């Protein structure tokens, strides 16, 4: 299971202005804000953005200034892979350490959509054990019970993080993960394809480097 909410794309206007700095071509800029407050690339700016994008990482530095913020809810096993992308990304997560004991365990707290039938029985038993440990910790405040929860917690436990990254990050992530065997990456890539100008600036094929 993977869900993304509260997606915001920021700073496209300033990034495009900066892309024109090397040639002092600001007078050719023709982008504008529509009635919804969305920044729309004019034909001149769009053409420049695509050309620089195709020319390789040294030329498309402006994409590092197009920021994206989103709330991602995903299982811990997915976050372990996402955490390989450290450069240019920032994330603030809900706290497993501080809040794992604050509410009863529920099936919806975990990604279980690909569990085999026999695995579901194991999972249900583990859920019961985790809840029993949680109640014992609340009753006794014995840290050993809390440690037991943390160390037994399945990697399918869902965590929400507010993530900030940029279009250059997304080029690398999309191309590295679009054919991954984890379905969560396919869902993530589906969201990436819906971002403004993604088809021309992020997900295009045969990248020049």
N, C-alpha and C positions, 0 to 999 in steps of 0.2 A: 504494500500500500504506500502510495506517495501522493500528497496533495499540496498544491501551491496556492496561496492566497495573497491578497494585498500587494500585487505587483505594481511597481512604479518605476518608470524609465525617466532618468533625469539628466540634464546638462547637455542634451543634444545640440542646442543652439550654440553654446559656448565651445563645444568640441568642433563644430563645423567652422566657426569663426577662426579657431586656432589652426584648423587644417589649411586655411587660406593664408596664414602668416608667412610661410616660406616664400611665396610668390607675390606678397602684398596685393592679393587679388580680391580684397574685401568688397570692392564695388560691384563685383559680379554675383555676389550673394543674392539669392532670390527666394529664400525660404520665408515662412510666415506662420503666424498662429491662426488657427481656424476658430470658429465660434465656440467650440468646445474647450478651447485653451490648449489644444494639441499642436505641437510644433511640426509643421509640414515642410518637407524638403522640396524646394523648387527644382526645376529641371537642371539648372546649372550646378547647384549644390549636390544634387543627387548624383549627377554624372561624375563630379569630383570625388565624392565619397566612395563610389564604386571603383573608380580607377585606382585610388590610393589603397583601397582594400585588397584589390587583386595584385598590387605591386609588391606585397609582402609586409612582414612585421615592422620593418624599419620605416616604411612609408605610411602605415596605417596607425601610427601612434595615437591619432585622435580618438580611436575606438576605446583606448584605455580611459578616456575622459567621458565616455557615455556610461553612466552608472545605472545599475538595476538593483532595486531593493525588493525582497520578497520574503514571505513567511513560508517555510517548507516544513511539512510534517512528514516524517519518514522513519523507518525502523533503524535501530542502531547499526545493523549490518550494512545499510546503505550509507549512513553517515561516515563509517570507517573508510569507505572508498572516496566519498566526497572530500574528506579531510586531506587527501593527497594534493588538492588544489589550494595551496596556502598563499601563493603570491597574488596580491591584489584582491583578496577576498577577506571579509570580516563577518563573523557570525556571533550572535548572542543567543544562547539556548535557554530553554526551560531547564531548571536544575534538578537532575536526578538525585544528587547528593542531599539537597535540602528538602525536597518535596516528595520523594518517593513514598514516604509513609503517611502523607497527609490525606489520602483518600483511599477507599477500598479499590482493590484491583478488579478491573473489568476486562472482558474479552476485547472491547473496543480500544483498549490501551495498547494492543499488540497487532502486528501484521500476521494474520493467520490464513490468508487467502490461498496459499499454496501448500498448506499442510496436508499430508496424506491422512487417510482415515485413522490408521493406527497411531500416527503422530498426534492427532487431536486428543486422543485419550491421555497420552503422556502430558500434553500441554494442560489439559483440564486439571489433572492431578497436581501439576506444578503450581497452577493458579491457586488451588486450595492451600497448598503449603506456603506460598508467598503471603497469602492473606492471613494465615495463622501466625506467621512470623511477624507480620505488621502489627497485629493485635497484641502480641506478646511484647513487642517493643514499646507500644503506646502504654501498656500496663506497667512495665517494669523500668523502662528507659535504659535497658541493658543494651549497650552498643553492639554486643555480639549478635543480637537478633537483627539489628540494622545492617551489620556487615554481611550477615547471611543473605539478606534480601539483595544487597548490591552484588554479591558474588554469584548468586543463583539467577539473577535477572536475565531472561533470554535476550538474545540479540535482536529478536523481533519486536522488542519494546519500542513504541513510537515516541519520538522526541520532536518538538517543534523548535526551530531556530529561525530568527530573523537574519537573513543573509544579504550582504551587499557585495556585489561584484561588478564587472564591467563587460562590455561587448567583446573585448579581446579574450578575457577569461572564457566567455561562452563559446567563442570559436574553437578554442582548444578542448573544452569539455565536450562540446557537441560532436566534434569529429573523433574524439577518443572513445566516446561512450554510446554513440547512436546504434551500434550493432551489438551491444553488450548483452550477455545472457540474463542479467537481472532485469525483470520487467519494469522495475522502478526507474531505471535509466531511460527506458523508452517513453515512460510517462513524462519524465523531466524534459526530454528532447521535444516532446509534443508541445509543452509549454513554451520552450525556446522558440519554436517555429511560429508562435503567435505574437512574438514581440515586434514592435515597429521596425520595418525594413529588414527583418530577419532573413528573408529569402535572399537578399542582395548583399547584406553585410555580415551575416553569421553563418548561415547553413549552406552557402553555395559550395559547389564541388570544385575539384582541381585547383586548389589554392596555390598561388605562387609564393614561394618563401625566399 
